[in-house]
Amino acid sequence: MVIVNYRTAELTTAAARSVLAEDDVGEVVVVDNASGDGSAATLREALGDDPRARVVGSPRNGGFGAGVNLGVAACAAPFLFILNSDATVRPGSVGRLVTALAADGSLGILAPEVVLADGVTPQPQAFGRLPRRWELVVPGWRTAHGGRRADALRPEWVSGVAMVLRTADFLALGGFDEAFEMYFEDLDLCRRVMARGQAVGRLPAAQVVHGGGQSWRSARDQKRRYHESRLTYARKVGARPVELRLIRATGRLRVALAAR
């Protein structure tokens, strides 16, 4: 399994320990994304008593997807569990996810239920259908169109907070597209999985608890990264020039408002 850390060593340690508590887990690779704050040393000290845990230092912070790709290169397990650094798994969840994915060859990605820090409330916008091209022009498309639907067990995308894939499938897809520094890399991966003829699934019997947004310096920075990735995704799915111009304009407006 792979966890990417960026200046959240304490949270990342908790995430890794929650996974290492599972008997089904053979290895945990933690990638420190050039935090520059001593995180790598802190993580090595905190996790060094478990031979299944390794900390890999990245020479640069290329974003979440790039960090995961680096971590996968250091993995040997046939199944890949990707977990956010600010999330923890509920006991038994890893085994349930891997067993379910191994039993269903039609599935390319399987995700657990994601609940908020209260441990009860399902996280909004954790899965849904992929946005239609015109919907990308609307900055709030996730709120309007990305939430819970009748097809909750077979959505078109699931959040990168937590997901399980066959390592061979992830490598065959070329991993995450590193053009996305943050946001939309999970949608893009799900889109490419479906293009290969595989399904995206959810298993509510497995759960992770997600804190959310722990490594952002500011709301403006978060908005900027989101809208940059929205534009990148729109290009990949063939948005027209007029749509791209509108996406740029609405993105700049949202970033400017967040700076106030």
Secondary structure, DSSP 8 states (H G I E B T S, - for coil): -EEEESS-HHHHHHHHHHHHTSTT---EEEEE-S--SSHHHHHHHHHTT-TTEEEEE-SS---HHHHHHHHHHT---SEEEEE-TTEEE-TTHHHHHHHHHHH-TTEEEEEEEEE-TTSSSB-TTSEE----GGGGGSTTHHHHHSS--TTTTS-SEE-TTEEEEEHHHHHHTTSS-TT-SSSSHHHHHHHHHHHTT-EEEEEEEEEEEE---TT-S-HHHHHHHHHHHHHHHHHHTT--HHHHHHHHHHHHHHHHHHT-
